[in-house]
Amino acid sequence: MEVEIEYCVPCGFRQHALDVQDAVLNGLEQELDELTLVMGDHGVFRVTADGEPVYDKAEDGDLNADDIVRDLREQV
């Protein structure tokens, strides 16, 4: 599985992206082929797995890292 975490740099979402990255590695490392952080802007915070949306802050509101890992696990 390839996971991408895109986050807004100007918004200061880097730490949240790093927290999600750590949670994904801790919970799903054996299932991962690739984990990528992508810098963005305009308030973006989005997580995709194999190109499919898992979480989008604009649509899903605030979720913590554990919730995002749970949603990723459902796609495995």
PQR file of N, CA, C, O and H, with PARSE charges and radii, in Angstrom:
ATOM      1  N   MET A   1       0.843  -1.171   0.000 -0.4000 1.5000
ATOM      2  CA  MET A   1       0.000   0.000   0.000 -0.0000 2.0000
ATOM      3  C   MET A   1       0.893   1.241   0.000  0.5500 1.7000
ATOM      4  O   MET A   1       1.903   1.290   0.703 -0.5500 1.4000
ATOM      5  N   GLU A   2       0.514   2.234  -0.790 -0.4000 1.5000
ATOM      6  CA  GLU A   2       1.223   3.505  -0.851 -0.0000 2.0000
ATOM      7  C   GLU A   2       0.356   4.571  -0.202  0.5500 1.7000
ATOM      8  O   GLU A   2      -0.772   4.810  -0.634 -0.5500 1.4000
ATOM      9  H   GLU A   2      -0.306   2.195  -1.362  0.4000 1.0000
ATOM     10  N   VAL A   3       0.880   5.206   0.831 -0.4000 1.5000
ATOM     11  CA  VAL A   3       0.144   6.233   1.566 -0.0000 2.0000
ATOM     12  C   VAL A   3       0.821   7.572   1.346  0.5500 1.7000
ATOM     13  O   VAL A   3       2.044   7.693   1.416 -0.5500 1.4000
ATOM     14  H   VAL A   3       1.796   5.011   1.182  0.4000 1.0000
ATOM     15  N   GLU A   4      -0.014   8.587   1.076 -0.4000 1.5000
ATOM     16  CA  GLU A   4       0.474   9.945   0.894 -0.0000 2.0000
ATOM     17  C   GLU A   4      -0.245  10.854   1.886  0.5500 1.7000
ATOM     18  O   GLU A   4      -1.467  10.797   2.023 -0.5500 1.4000
ATOM     19  H   GLU A   4      -1.008   8.488   1.019  0.4000 1.0000
ATOM     20  N   ILE A   5       0.522  11.685   2.569 -0.4000 1.5000
ATOM     21  CA  ILE A   5      -0.017  12.674   3.497 -0.0000 2.0000
ATOM     22  C   ILE A   5       0.356  14.048   2.942  0.5500 1.7000
ATOM     23  O   ILE A   5       1.529  14.420   2.923 -0.5500 1.4000
ATOM     24  H   ILE A   5       1.515  11.731   2.458  0.4000 1.0000
ATOM     25  N   GLU A   6      -0.643  14.790   2.496 -0.4000 1.5000
ATOM     26  CA  GLU A   6      -0.424  16.138   1.974 -0.0000 2.0000
ATOM     27  C   GLU A   6      -0.888  17.134   3.029  0.5500 1.7000
ATOM     28  O   GLU A   6      -1.996  17.023   3.553 -0.5500 1.4000
ATOM     29  H   GLU A   6      -1.596  14.488   2.512  0.4000 1.0000
ATOM     30  N   TYR A   7      -0.029  18.113   3.339 -0.4000 1.5000
ATOM     31  CA  TYR A   7      -0.350  19.050   4.412 -0.0000 2.0000
ATOM     32  C   TYR A   7       0.006  20.479   4.028  0.5500 1.7000
ATOM     33  O   TYR A   7       0.913  20.720   3.231 -0.5500 1.4000
ATOM     34  H   TYR A   7       0.871  18.203   2.914  0.4000 1.0000
ATOM     35  N   CYS A   8      -0.727  21.419   4.610 -0.4000 1.5000
ATOM     36  CA  CYS A   8      -0.520  22.844   4.349 -0.0000 2.0000
ATOM     37  C   CYS A   8       0.644  23.364   5.185  0.5500 1.7000
ATOM     38  O   CYS A   8       0.604  23.336   6.415 -0.5500 1.4000
ATOM     39  H   CYS A   8      -1.464  21.224   5.257  0.4000 1.0000
ATOM     40  N   VAL A   9       1.684  23.841   4.494 -0.4000 1.5000
ATOM     41  CA  VAL A   9       2.849  24.400   5.174 -0.0000 2.0000
ATOM     42  C   VAL A   9       2.513  25.734   5.846  0.5500 1.7000
ATOM     43  O   VAL A   9       2.803  25.900   7.030 -0.5500 1.4000
ATOM     44  H   VAL A   9       1.717  23.864   3.495  0.4000 1.0000
ATOM     45  N   PRO A  10       1.902  26.703   5.120 -0.5600 1.5000
ATOM     46  CA  PRO A  10       1.610  27.987   5.757  0.2800 2.0000
ATOM     47  C   PRO A  10       0.676  27.870   6.968  0.5500 1.7000
ATOM     48  O   PRO A  10       0.725  28.709   7.867 -0.5500 1.4000
ATOM     49  N   CYS A  11      -0.166  26.847   6.995 -0.4000 1.5000
ATOM     50  CA  CYS A  11      -1.114  26.667   8.102 -0.0000 2.0000
ATOM     51  C   CYS A  11      -0.461  26.057   9.339  0.5500 1.7000
ATOM     52  O   CYS A  11      -1.060  26.038  10.415 -0.5500 1.4000
ATOM     53  H   CYS A  11      -0.207  26.166   6.264  0.4000 1.0000
ATOM     54  N   GLY A  12       0.758  25.564   9.188 -0.4000 1.5000
ATOM     55  CA  GLY A  12       1.446  24.949  10.316 -0.0000 2.0000
ATOM     56  C   GLY A  12       0.998  23.525  10.602  0.5500 1.7000
ATOM     57  O   GLY A  12       1.033  23.084  11.751 -0.5500 1.4000
ATOM     58  H   GLY A  12       1.245  25.580   8.314  0.4000 1.0000
ATOM     59  N   PHE A  13       0.580  22.802   9.573 -0.4000 1.5000
ATOM     60  CA  PHE A  13       0.102  21.428   9.746 -0.0000 2.0000
ATOM     61  C   PHE A  13       1.220  20.387   9.736  0.5500 1.7000
ATOM     62  O   PHE A  13       0.952  19.186   9.780 -0.5500 1.4000
ATOM     63  H   PHE A  13       0.551  23.161   8.640  0.4000 1.0000
ATOM     64  N   ARG A  14       2.470  20.845   9.678 -0.4000 1.5000
ATOM     65  CA  ARG A  14       3.590  19.895   9.592 -0.0000 2.0000
ATOM     66  C   ARG A  14       3.624  18.931  10.769  0.5500 1.7000
ATOM     67  O   ARG A  14       3.802  17.729  10.574 -0.5500 1.4000
ATOM     68  H   ARG A  14       2.688  21.820   9.643  0.4000 1.0000
ATOM     69  N   GLN A  15       3.457  19.436  11.985 -0.4000 1.5000
ATOM     70  CA  GLN A  15       3.531  18.555  13.152 -0.0000 2.0000
ATOM     71  C   GLN A  15       2.415  17.512  13.125  0.5500 1.7000
ATOM     72  O   GLN A  15       2.634  16.356  13.487 -0.5500 1.4000
ATOM     73  H   GLN A  15       3.313  20.413  12.144  0.4000 1.0000
ATOM     74  N   HIS A  16       1.226  17.918  12.700 -0.4000 1.5000
ATOM     75  CA  HIS A  16       0.125  16.944  12.598 -0.0000 2.0000
ATOM     76  C   HIS A  16       0.461  15.889  11.542  0.5500 1.7000
ATOM     77  O   HIS A  16       0.182  14.705  11.733 -0.5500 1.4000
ATOM     78  H   HIS A  16       1.048  18.857  12.406  0.4000 1.0000
ATOM     79  N   ALA A  17       1.061  16.319  10.429 -0.4000 1.5000
ATOM     80  CA  ALA A  17       1.465  15.367   9.389 -0.0000 2.0000
ATOM     81  C   ALA A  17       2.499  14.388   9.933  0.5500 1.7000
ATOM     82  O   ALA A  17       2.439  13.194   9.640 -0.5500 1.4000
ATOM     83  H   ALA A  17       1.288  17.280  10.273  0.4000 1.0000
ATOM     84  N   LEU A  18       3.443  14.886  10.722 -0.4000 1.5000
ATOM     85  CA  LEU A  18       4.454  14.008  11.316 -0.0000 2.0000
ATOM     86  C   LEU A  18       3.830  13.052  12.331  0.5500 1.7000
ATOM     87  O   LEU A  18       4.234  11.893  12.422 -0.5500 1.4000
ATOM     88  H   LEU A  18       3.492  15.856  10.960  0.4000 1.0000
ATOM     89  N   ASP A  19       2.850  13.531  13.091 -0.4000 1.5000
ATOM     90  CA  ASP A  19       2.145  12.662  14.041 -0.0000 2.0000
ATOM     91  C   ASP A  19       1.389  11.557  13.319  0.5500 1.7000
ATOM     92  O   ASP A  19       1.406  10.403  13.748 -0.5500 1.4000
ATOM     93  H   ASP A  19       2.521  14.472  13.016  0.4000 1.0000
ATOM     94  N   VAL A  20       0.724  11.912  12.219 -0.4000 1.5000
ATOM     95  CA  VAL A  20       0.006  10.906  11.431 -0.0000 2.0000
ATOM     96  C   VAL A  20       1.005   9.925  10.825  0.5500 1.7000
ATOM     97  O   VAL A  20       0.772   8.716  10.826 -0.5500 1.4000
ATOM     98  H   VAL A  20       0.710  12.850  11.871  0.4000 1.0000
ATOM     99  N   GLN A  21       2.113  10.442  10.309 -0.4000 1.5000
ATOM    100  CA  GLN A  21       3.143   9.568   9.742 -0.0000 2.0000
ATOM    101  C   GLN A  21       3.627   8.554  10.775  0.5500 1.7000
ATOM    102  O   GLN A  21       3.731   7.366  10.472 -0.5500 1.4000
ATOM    103  H   GLN A  21       2.303  11.424  10.308  0.4000 1.0000
ATOM    104  N   ASP A  22       3.923   9.008  11.986 -0.4000 1.5000
ATOM    105  CA  ASP A  22       4.378   8.101  13.045 -0.0000 2.0000
ATOM    106  C   ASP A  22       3.318   7.059  13.380  0.5500 1.7000
ATOM    107  O   ASP A  22       3.635   5.883  13.556 -0.5500 1.4000
ATOM    108  H   ASP A  22       3.840   9.973  12.232  0.4000 1.0000
ATOM    109  N   ALA A  23       2.068   7.487  13.469 -0.4000 1.5000
ATOM    110  CA  ALA A  23       0.983   6.561  13.794 -0.0000 2.0000
ATOM    111  C   ALA A  23       0.809   5.515  12.694  0.5500 1.7000
ATOM    112  O   ALA A  23       0.581   4.339  12.976 -0.5500 1.4000
ATOM    113  H   ALA A  23       1.811   8.443  13.326  0.4000 1.0000
ATOM    114  N   VAL A  24       0.919   5.954  11.438 -0.4000 1.5000
ATOM    115  CA  VAL A  24       0.798   5.017  10.310 -0.0000 2.0000
ATOM    116  C   VAL A  24       1.947   4.013  10.349  0.5500 1.7000
ATOM    117  O   VAL A  24       1.725   2.815  10.173 -0.5500 1.4000
ATOM    118  H   VAL A  24       1.104   6.910  11.209  0.4000 1.0000
ATOM    119  N   LEU A  25       3.161   4.485  10.576 -0.4000 1.5000
ATOM    120  CA  LEU A  25       4.308   3.575  10.655 -0.0000 2.0000
ATOM    121  C   LEU A  25       4.158   2.596  11.813  0.5500 1.7000
ATOM    122  O   LEU A  25       4.444   1.408  11.664 -0.5500 1.4000
ATOM    123  H   LEU A  25       3.341   5.458  10.718  0.4000 1.0000
ATOM    124  N   ASN A  26       3.715   3.085  12.958 -0.4000 1.5000
ATOM    125  CA  ASN A  26       3.551   2.207  14.116 -0.0000 2.0000
ATOM    126  C   ASN A  26       2.448   1.181  13.912  0.5500 1.7000
ATOM    127  O   ASN A  26       2.556   0.050  14.386 -0.5500 1.4000
ATOM    128  H   ASN A  26       3.484   4.050  13.080  0.4000 1.0000
ATOM    129  N   GLY A  27       1.393   1.565  13.212 -0.4000 1.5000
ATOM    130  CA  GLY A  27       0.249   0.670  13.077 -0.0000 2.0000
ATOM    131  C   GLY A  27       0.219  -0.172  11.821  0.5500 1.7000
ATOM    132  O   GLY A  27      -0.410  -1.230  11.799 -0.5500 1.4000
ATOM    133  H   GLY A  27       1.305   2.484  12.826  0.4000 1.0000
ATOM    134  N   LEU A  28       0.892   0.281  10.771 -0.4000 1.5000
ATOM    135  CA  LEU A  28       0.739  -0.388   9.471 -0.0000 2.0000
ATOM    136  C   LEU A  28       2.047  -0.606   8.716  0.5500 1.7000
ATOM    137  O   LEU A  28       2.023  -0.856   7.511 -0.5500 1.4000
ATOM    138  H   LEU A  28       1.403   1.141  10.789  0.4000 1.0000
ATOM    139  N   GLU A  29       3.164  -0.517   9.389 -0.4000 1.5000
ATOM    140  CA  GLU A  29       4.450  -0.558   8.691 -0.0000 2.0000
ATOM    141  C   GLU A  29       4.602  -1.794   7.810  0.5500 1.7000
ATOM    142  O   GLU A  29       5.140  -1.696   6.707 -0.5500 1.4000
ATOM    143  H   GLU A  29       3.183  -0.314  10.368  0.4000 1.0000
ATOM    144  N   GLN A  30       4.149  -2.933   8.264 -0.4000 1.5000
ATOM    145  CA  GLN A  30       4.301  -4.172   7.492 -0.0000 2.0000
ATOM    146  C   GLN A  30       3.479  -4.168   6.204  0.5500 1.7000
ATOM    147  O   GLN A  30       3.815  -4.870   5.249 -0.5500 1.4000
ATOM    148  H   GLN A  30       3.712  -3.013   9.160  0.4000 1.0000
ATOM    149  N   GLU A  31       2.406  -3.381   6.175 -0.4000 1.5000
ATOM    150  CA  GLU A  31       1.540  -3.331   5.002 -0.0000 2.0000
ATOM    151  C   GLU A  31       1.947  -2.256   4.001  0.5500 1.7000
ATOM    152  O   GLU A  31       1.404  -2.200   2.897 -0.5500 1.4000
ATOM    153  H   GLU A  31       2.133  -2.811   6.950  0.4000 1.0000
ATOM    154  N   LEU A  32       2.907  -1.397   4.381 -0.4000 1.5000
ATOM    155  CA  LEU A  32       3.274  -0.259   3.550 -0.0000 2.0000
ATOM    156  C   LEU A  32       4.357  -0.602   2.524  0.5500 1.7000
ATOM    157  O   LEU A  32       5.318  -1.313   2.816 -0.5500 1.4000
ATOM    158  H   LEU A  32       3.348  -1.443   5.277  0.4000 1.0000
ATOM    159  N   ASP A  33       4.169  -0.080   1.331 -0.4000 1.5000
ATOM    160  CA  ASP A  33       5.221  -0.096   0.320 -0.0000 2.0000
ATOM    161  C   ASP A  33       5.911   1.260   0.289  0.5500 1.7000
ATOM    162  O   ASP A  33       7.108   1.364   0.021 -0.5500 1.4000
ATOM    163  H   ASP A  33       3.387   0.497   1.093  0.4000 1.0000
ATOM    164  N   GLU A  34       5.117   2.305   0.572 -0.4000 1.5000
ATOM    165  CA  GLU A  34       5.649   3.660   0.501 -0.0000 2.0000
ATOM    166  C   GLU A  34       4.795   4.577   1.368  0.5500 1.7000
ATOM    167  O   GLU A  34       3.573   4.436   1.426 -0.5500 1.4000
ATOM    168  H   GLU A  34       4.145   2.221   0.789  0.4000 1.0000
ATOM    169  N   LEU A  35       5.457   5.522   2.042 -0.4000 1.5000
ATOM    170  CA  LEU A  35       4.783   6.550   2.830 -0.0000 2.0000
ATOM    171  C   LEU A  35       5.432   7.878   2.478  0.5500 1.7000
ATOM    172  O   LEU A  35       6.635   8.055   2.667 -0.5500 1.4000
ATOM    173  H   LEU A  35       6.449   5.636   1.995  0.4000 1.0000
ATOM    174  N   THR A  36       4.637   8.814   1.965 -0.4000 1.5000
ATOM    175  CA  THR A  36       5.163  10.064   1.447 -0.0000 2.0000
ATOM    176  C   THR A  36       4.497  11.255   2.120  0.5500 1.7000
ATOM    177  O   THR A  36       3.280  11.276   2.302 -0.5500 1.4000
ATOM    178  H   THR A  36       3.660   8.671   1.811  0.4000 1.0000
ATOM    179  N   LEU A  37       5.300  12.246   2.487 -0.4000 1.5000
ATOM    180  CA  LEU A  37       4.785  13.540   2.935 -0.0000 2.0000
ATOM    181  C   LEU A  37       4.900  14.508   1.767  0.5500 1.7000
ATOM    182  O   LEU A  37       5.949  14.600   1.129 -0.5500 1.4000
ATOM    183  H   LEU A  37       6.289  12.229   2.339  0.4000 1.0000
ATOM    184  N   VAL A  38       3.813  15.234   1.488 -0.4000 1.5000
ATOM    185  CA  VAL A  38       3.781  16.186   0.388 -0.0000 2.0000
ATOM    186  C   VAL A  38       3.400  17.552   0.948  0.5500 1.7000
ATOM    187  O   VAL A  38       2.363  17.698   1.594 -0.5500 1.4000
ATOM    188  H   VAL A  38       2.961  15.159   2.007  0.4000 1.0000
ATOM    189  N   MET A  39       4.235  18.542   0.699 -0.4000 1.5000
ATOM    190  CA  MET A  39       3.950  19.897   1.163 -0.0000 2.0000
ATOM    191  C   MET A  39       2.930  20.556   0.246  0.5500 1.7000
ATOM    192  O   MET A  39       3.018  20.456  -0.978 -0.5500 1.4000
ATOM    193  H   MET A  39       5.077  18.424   0.174  0.4000 1.0000
ATOM    194  N   GLY A  40       1.958  21.232   0.859 -0.4000 1.5000
ATOM    195  CA  GLY A  40       0.915  21.905   0.094 -0.0000 2.0000
ATOM    196  C   GLY A  40       0.587  23.249   0.712  0.5500 1.7000
ATOM    197  O   GLY A  40       1.332  23.766   1.544 -0.5500 1.4000
ATOM    198  H   GLY A  40       1.886  21.313   1.853  0.4000 1.0000
ATOM    199  N   ASP A  41      -0.538  23.807   0.294 -0.4000 1.5000
ATOM    200  CA  ASP A  41      -0.995  25.083   0.828 -0.0000 2.0000
ATOM    201  C   ASP A  41      -2.518  25.143   0.761  0.5500 1.7000
ATOM    202  O   ASP A  41      -3.172  24.133   0.503 -0.5500 1.4000
ATOM    203  H   ASP A  41      -1.143  23.388  -0.383  0.4000 1.0000
ATOM    204  N   HIS A  42      -3.072  26.309   0.990 -0.4000 1.5000
ATOM    205  CA  HIS A  42      -4.519  26.529   0.927 -0.0000 2.0000
ATOM    206  C   HIS A  42      -5.300  25.658   1.913  0.5500 1.7000
ATOM    207  O   HIS A  42      -6.427  25.256   1.622 -0.5500 1.4000
ATOM    208  H   HIS A  42      -2.541  27.130   1.199  0.4000 1.0000
ATOM    209  N   GLY A  43      -4.716  25.363   3.073 -0.4000 1.5000
ATOM    210  CA  GLY A  43      -5.437  24.647   4.123 -0.0000 2.0000
ATOM    211  C   GLY A  43      -5.561  23.153   3.933  0.5500 1.7000
ATOM    212  O   GLY A  43      -6.325  22.504   4.648 -0.5500 1.4000
ATOM    213  H   GLY A  43      -3.801  25.689   3.310  0.4000 1.0000
ATOM    214  N   VAL A  44      -4.832  22.594   2.991 -0.4000 1.5000
ATOM    215  CA  VAL A  44      -4.970  21.167   2.692 -0.0000 2.0000
ATOM    216  C   VAL A  44      -4.410  20.295   3.813  0.5500 1.7000
ATOM    217  O   VAL A  44      -3.349  20.581   4.366 -0.5500 1.4000
ATOM    218  H   VAL A  44      -4.212  23.121   2.410  0.4000 1.0000
ATOM    219  N   PHE A  45      -5.126  19.246   4.133 -0.4000 1.5000
ATOM    220  CA  PHE A  45      -4.597  18.132   4.920 -0.0000 2.0000
ATOM    221  C   PHE A  45      -5.368  16.921   4.435  0.5500 1.7000
ATOM    222  O   PHE A  45      -6.543  16.744   4.755 -0.5500 1.4000
ATOM    223  H   PHE A  45      -5.989  19.013   3.683  0.4000 1.0000
ATOM    224  N   ARG A  46      -4.687  16.086   3.658 -0.4000 1.5000
ATOM    225  CA  ARG A  46      -5.346  14.976   2.974 -0.0000 2.0000
ATOM    226  C   ARG A  46      -4.462  13.738   3.072  0.5500 1.7000
ATOM    227  O   ARG A  46      -3.239  13.817   2.956 -0.5500 1.4000
ATOM    228  H   ARG A  46      -3.732  16.229   3.399  0.4000 1.0000
ATOM    229  N   VAL A  47      -5.103  12.601   3.286 -0.4000 1.5000
ATOM    230  CA  VAL A  47      -4.403  11.319   3.319 -0.0000 2.0000
ATOM    231  C   VAL A  47      -5.037  10.422   2.266  0.5500 1.7000
ATOM    232  O   VAL A  47      -6.256  10.255   2.225 -0.5500 1.4000
ATOM    233  H   VAL A  47      -6.097  12.537   3.380  0.4000 1.0000
ATOM    234  N   THR A  48      -4.186   9.844   1.412 -0.4000 1.5000
ATOM    235  CA  THR A  48      -4.665   8.899   0.413 -0.0000 2.0000
ATOM    236  C   THR A  48      -3.915   7.583   0.553  0.5500 1.7000
ATOM    237  O   THR A  48      -2.777   7.544   1.021 -0.5500 1.4000
ATOM    238  H   THR A  48      -3.195   9.980   1.446  0.4000 1.0000
ATOM    239  N   ALA A  49      -4.570   6.513   0.140 -0.4000 1.5000
ATOM    240  CA  ALA A  49      -3.952   5.190   0.111 -0.0000 2.0000
ATOM    241  C   ALA A  49      -4.154   4.628  -1.288  0.5500 1.7000
ATOM    242  O   ALA A  49      -5.286   4.469  -1.747 -0.5500 1.4000
ATOM    243  H   ALA A  49      -5.494   6.545  -0.241  0.4000 1.0000
ATOM    244  N   ASP A  50      -3.059   4.333  -1.955 -0.4000 1.5000
ATOM    245  CA  ASP A  50      -3.102   3.844  -3.330 -0.0000 2.0000
ATOM    246  C   ASP A  50      -3.942   4.764  -4.215  0.5500 1.7000
ATOM    247  O   ASP A  50      -4.677   4.304  -5.089 -0.5500 1.4000
ATOM    248  H   ASP A  50      -2.140   4.463  -1.582  0.4000 1.0000
ATOM    249  N   GLY A  51      -3.818   6.078  -3.973 -0.4000 1.5000
ATOM    250  CA  GLY A  51      -4.519   7.066  -4.780 -0.0000 2.0000
ATOM    251  C   GLY A  51      -5.962   7.314  -4.381  0.5500 1.7000
ATOM    252  O   GLY A  51      -6.598   8.221  -4.917 -0.5500 1.4000
ATOM    253  H   GLY A  51      -3.220   6.451  -3.264  0.4000 1.0000
ATOM    254  N   GLU A  52      -6.491   6.535  -3.459 -0.4000 1.5000
ATOM    255  CA  GLU A  52      -7.879   6.683  -3.019 -0.0000 2.0000
ATOM    256  C   GLU A  52      -7.938   7.527  -1.751  0.5500 1.7000
ATOM    257  O   GLU A  52      -7.133   7.325  -0.841 -0.5500 1.4000
ATOM    258  H   GLU A  52      -5.974   5.798  -3.023  0.4000 1.0000
ATOM    259  N   PRO A  53      -8.874   8.468  -1.675 -0.5600 1.5000
ATOM    260  CA  PRO A  53      -8.963   9.306  -0.481  0.2800 2.0000
ATOM    261  C   PRO A  53      -9.343   8.507   0.760  0.5500 1.7000
ATOM    262  O   PRO A  53     -10.244   7.669   0.725 -0.5500 1.4000
ATOM    263  N   VAL A  54      -8.643   8.780   1.851 -0.4000 1.5000
ATOM    264  CA  VAL A  54      -8.940   8.175   3.148 -0.0000 2.0000
ATOM    265  C   VAL A  54      -9.443   9.251   4.104  0.5500 1.7000
ATOM    266  O   VAL A  54     -10.383   9.034   4.869 -0.5500 1.4000
ATOM    267  H   VAL A  54      -7.911   9.461   1.879  0.4000 1.0000
ATOM    268  N   TYR A  55      -8.803  10.405   4.046 -0.4000 1.5000
ATOM    269  CA  TYR A  55      -9.164  11.520   4.918 -0.0000 2.0000
ATOM    270  C   TYR A  55      -8.872  12.825   4.209  0.5500 1.7000
ATOM    271  O   TYR A  55      -7.821  12.988   3.590 -0.5500 1.4000
ATOM    272  H   TYR A  55      -8.040  10.581   3.425  0.4000 1.0000
ATOM    273  N   ASP A  56      -9.822  13.763   4.305 -0.4000 1.5000
ATOM    274  CA  ASP A  56      -9.636  15.110   3.782 -0.0000 2.0000
ATOM    275  C   ASP A  56     -10.220  16.078   4.808  0.5500 1.7000
ATOM    276  O   ASP A  56     -11.423  16.071   5.067 -0.5500 1.4000
ATOM    277  H   ASP A  56     -10.676  13.630   4.808  0.4000 1.0000
ATOM    278  N   LYS A  57      -9.363  16.902   5.384 -0.4000 1.5000
ATOM    279  CA  LYS A  57      -9.784  17.835   6.426 -0.0000 2.0000
ATOM    280  C   LYS A  57     -10.959  18.691   5.970  0.5500 1.7000
ATOM    281  O   LYS A  57     -11.852  18.983   6.766 -0.5500 1.4000
ATOM    282  H   LYS A  57      -8.386  16.908   5.173  0.4000 1.0000
ATOM    283  N   ALA A  58     -10.972  19.093   4.713 -0.4000 1.5000
ATOM    284  CA  ALA A  58     -12.039  19.947   4.193 -0.0000 2.0000
ATOM    285  C   ALA A  58     -13.398  19.245   4.224  0.5500 1.7000
ATOM    286  O   ALA A  58     -14.428  19.894   4.402 -0.5500 1.4000
ATOM    287  H   ALA A  58     -10.247  18.855   4.067  0.4000 1.0000
ATOM    288  N   GLU A  59     -13.402  17.925   4.052 -0.4000 1.5000
ATOM    289  CA  GLU A  59     -14.652  17.174   4.001 -0.0000 2.0000
ATOM    290  C   GLU A  59     -14.971  16.457   5.306  0.5500 1.7000
ATOM    291  O   GLU A  59     -16.139  16.327   5.673 -0.5500 1.4000
ATOM    292  H   GLU A  59     -12.565  17.398   3.907  0.4000 1.0000
ATOM    293  N   ASP A  60     -13.935  15.988   6.012 -0.4000 1.5000
ATOM    294  CA  ASP A  60     -14.142  15.133   7.174 -0.0000 2.0000
ATOM    295  C   ASP A  60     -13.979  15.847   8.512  0.5500 1.7000
ATOM    296  O   ASP A  60     -14.241  15.255   9.559 -0.5500 1.4000
ATOM    297  H   ASP A  60     -12.987  16.094   5.714  0.4000 1.0000
ATOM    298  N   GLY A  61     -13.551  17.109   8.495 -0.4000 1.5000
ATOM    299  CA  GLY A  61     -13.310  17.817   9.748 -0.0000 2.0000
ATOM    300  C   GLY A  61     -12.036  17.316  10.398  0.5500 1.7000
ATOM    301  O   GLY A  61     -11.194  16.704   9.743 -0.5500 1.4000
ATOM    302  H   GLY A  61     -13.339  17.590   7.644  0.4000 1.0000
ATOM    303  N   ASP A  62     -11.898  17.577  11.681 -0.4000 1.5000
ATOM    304  CA  ASP A  62     -10.682  17.188  12.398 -0.0000 2.0000
ATOM    305  C   ASP A  62     -10.760  15.738  12.867  0.5500 1.7000
ATOM    306  O   ASP A  62     -11.743  15.325  13.483 -0.5500 1.4000
ATOM    307  H   ASP A  62     -12.582  18.075  12.214  0.4000 1.0000
ATOM    308  N   LEU A  63      -9.723  14.983  12.571 -0.4000 1.5000
ATOM    309  CA  LEU A  63      -9.570  13.624  13.068 -0.0000 2.0000
ATOM    310  C   LEU A  63      -8.179  13.504  13.656  0.5500 1.7000
ATOM    311  O   LEU A  63      -7.240  14.135  13.169 -0.5500 1.4000
ATOM    312  H   LEU A  63      -8.925  15.319  12.071  0.4000 1.0000
ATOM    313  N   ASN A  64      -8.038  12.699  14.698 -0.4000 1.5000
ATOM    314  CA  ASN A  64      -6.700  12.490  15.241 -0.0000 2.0000
ATOM    315  C   ASN A  64      -5.993  11.389  14.453  0.5500 1.7000
ATOM    316  O   ASN A  64      -6.604  10.701  13.636 -0.5500 1.4000
ATOM    317  H   ASN A  64      -8.800  12.186  15.093  0.4000 1.0000
ATOM    318  N   ALA A  65      -4.726  11.240  14.709 -0.4000 1.5000
ATOM    319  CA  ALA A  65      -3.900  10.284  13.957 -0.0000 2.0000
ATOM    320  C   ALA A  65      -4.422   8.860  14.088  0.5500 1.7000
ATOM    321  O   ALA A  65      -4.408   8.114  13.108 -0.5500 1.4000
ATOM    322  H   ALA A  65      -4.230  11.799  15.373  0.4000 1.0000
ATOM    323  N   ASP A  66      -4.881   8.464  15.268 -0.4000 1.5000
ATOM    324  CA  ASP A  66      -5.385   7.102  15.467 -0.0000 2.0000
ATOM    325  C   ASP A  66      -6.616   6.828  14.617  0.5500 1.7000
ATOM    326  O   ASP A  66      -6.775   5.724  14.095 -0.5500 1.4000
ATOM    327  H   ASP A  66      -4.893   9.070  16.064  0.4000 1.0000
ATOM    328  N   ASP A  67      -7.492   7.828  14.471 -0.4000 1.5000
ATOM    329  CA  ASP A  67      -8.680   7.660  13.626 -0.0000 2.0000
ATOM    330  C   ASP A  67      -8.283   7.464  12.166  0.5500 1.7000
ATOM    331  O   ASP A  67      -8.881   6.657  11.454 -0.5500 1.4000
ATOM    332  H   ASP A  67      -7.362   8.725  14.894  0.4000 1.0000
ATOM    333  N   ILE A  68      -7.280   8.201  11.731 -0.4000 1.5000
ATOM    334  CA  ILE A  68      -6.820   8.084  10.347 -0.0000 2.0000
ATOM    335  C   ILE A  68      -6.211   6.702  10.122  0.5500 1.7000
ATOM    336  O   ILE A  68      -6.454   6.088   9.083 -0.5500 1.4000
ATOM    337  H   ILE A  68      -6.794   8.857  12.309  0.4000 1.0000
ATOM    338  N   VAL A  69      -5.427   6.204  11.076 -0.4000 1.5000
ATOM    339  CA  VAL A  69      -4.836   4.860  10.956 -0.0000 2.0000
ATOM    340  C   VAL A  69      -5.946   3.811  10.909  0.5500 1.7000
ATOM    341  O   VAL A  69      -5.866   2.858  10.134 -0.5500 1.4000
ATOM    342  H   VAL A  69      -5.230   6.703  11.920  0.4000 1.0000
ATOM    343  N   ARG A  70      -6.968   3.981  11.722 -0.4000 1.5000
ATOM    344  CA  ARG A  70      -8.101   3.044  11.709 -0.0000 2.0000
ATOM    345  C   ARG A  70      -8.741   3.015  10.319  0.5500 1.7000
ATOM    346  O   ARG A  70      -9.040   1.944   9.792 -0.5500 1.4000
ATOM    347  H   ARG A  70      -7.034   4.756  12.351  0.4000 1.0000
ATOM    348  N   ASP A  71      -8.948   4.194   9.730 -0.4000 1.5000
ATOM    349  CA  ASP A  71      -9.543   4.261   8.393 -0.0000 2.0000
ATOM    350  C   ASP A  71      -8.619   3.630   7.351  0.5500 1.7000
ATOM    351  O   ASP A  71      -9.093   2.966   6.430 -0.5500 1.4000
ATOM    352  H   ASP A  71      -8.705   5.064  10.158  0.4000 1.0000
ATOM    353  N   LEU A  72      -7.322   3.829   7.486 -0.4000 1.5000
ATOM    354  CA  LEU A  72      -6.363   3.184   6.574 -0.0000 2.0000
ATOM    355  C   LEU A  72      -6.417   1.674   6.715  0.5500 1.7000
ATOM    356  O   LEU A  72      -6.402   0.950   5.719 -0.5500 1.4000
ATOM    357  H   LEU A  72      -6.937   4.369   8.234  0.4000 1.0000
ATOM    358  N   ARG A  73      -6.480   1.195   7.961 -0.4000 1.5000
ATOM    359  CA  ARG A  73      -6.506  -0.242   8.217 -0.0000 2.0000
ATOM    360  C   ARG A  73      -7.714  -0.897   7.521  0.5500 1.7000
ATOM    361  O   ARG A  73      -7.618  -2.030   7.050 -0.5500 1.4000
ATOM    362  H   ARG A  73      -6.492   1.783   8.770  0.4000 1.0000
ATOM    363  N   GLU A  74      -8.825  -0.195   7.461 -0.4000 1.5000
ATOM    364  CA  GLU A  74     -10.024  -0.709   6.795 -0.0000 2.0000
ATOM    365  C   GLU A  74      -9.783  -0.920   5.307  0.5500 1.7000
ATOM    366  O   GLU A  74     -10.445  -1.753   4.689 -0.5500 1.4000
ATOM    367  H   GLU A  74      -8.903   0.725   7.844  0.4000 1.0000
ATOM    368  N   GLN A  75      -8.840  -0.174   4.718 -0.4000 1.5000
ATOM    369  CA  GLN A  75      -8.553  -0.311   3.288 -0.0000 2.0000
ATOM    370  C   GLN A  75      -7.543  -1.433   2.996  0.5500 1.7000
ATOM    371  O   GLN A  75      -7.371  -1.827   1.843 -0.5500 1.4000
ATOM    372  H   GLN A  75      -8.302   0.503   5.220  0.4000 1.0000
ATOM    373  N   VAL A  76      -6.886  -1.940   4.030 -0.4000 1.5000
ATOM    374  CA  VAL A  76      -5.881  -2.985   3.826 -0.0000 2.0000
ATOM    375  C   VAL A  76      -6.568  -4.297   3.530  0.5500 1.7000
ATOM    376  O   VAL A  76      -5.901  -5.311   3.326 -0.5500 1.4000
ATOM    377  H   VAL A  76      -7.027  -1.620   4.967  0.4000 1.0000
TER
END
